[in-house]
Amino acid sequence: MTEEATNESTNEEAEAAVLVGNKNVMSYVMACKTLFDKGAKEVVIKARGRLISRAVDVAEITRRRFMTDLKVKSIEIGTTTVKTDKGSELNVSTIDIVLTRE
């Protein structure tokens, strides 16, 4: 997975998402900060598998060191099924952390 910061408009709310991949944590922290600076009211940090711990690090560094007015609105965990190269199915854990500005 690679980092993607999207800002799609849906009615009045715009969903801003950061997909956590293999880059360093600060790349994703800066992506979150940039989205908030551009006017996003909420940013969703998404990750799956082994990268879940990196997503938690991104959320905590963003709200504790860079933007102290942020709160964790919600955390959703789940499982998704992914097909491997050999055709078998594999269950992978997912997390969505929603940060909101007060």
QUIRAZI-V513808 format. One record per pair of residues at least 6 apart in sequence whose ideal C-beta (glycine too) atoms are under 6 Angstrom apart, sorted by the first residue. I is the first residue (numbers start at 1). J is the second residue. D is the distance in whole Angstrom. If there is no record, write none. Layout:
BEGIN
<<I/J/D> <I/J/D>>
END
This chain:
BEGIN
<<1/19/6> <1/21/4> <2/21/4> <3/21/5> <3/23/5> <4/19/5> <5/18/5> <5/31/5> <5/35/6> <6/17/5> <7/14/6> <7/16/5> <8/15/6> <16/35/4> <16/40/4> <16/43/5> <17/44/5> <17/46/6> <18/28/5> <18/31/5> <18/32/6> <18/45/5> <19/46/5> <20/28/6> <20/47/4> <20/51/5> <20/54/5> <20/55/5> <25/57/5> <25/58/6> <28/58/4> <29/58/6> <29/61/5> <29/62/5> <32/43/5> <32/62/5> <33/66/6> <35/43/5> <42/98/6> <42/100/5> <43/99/5> <44/96/6> <44/98/5> <45/55/5> <45/58/6> <45/59/5> <45/97/4> <46/96/5> <47/55/4> <47/95/6> <48/92/5> <48/94/4> <49/92/5> <52/95/5> <55/95/6> <59/97/5> <63/70/4> <69/101/6> <69/102/5> <70/99/5> <70/101/6> <71/100/6> <71/102/6> <73/98/4> <73/100/4> <74/98/5> <75/97/5> <76/96/4> <77/95/5> <78/94/5> <79/91/5> <79/93/6> <80/92/6> <80/94/5> <81/89/5> <81/91/6> <82/90/5> <82/92/5> <83/89/6> <84/90/6>>
END
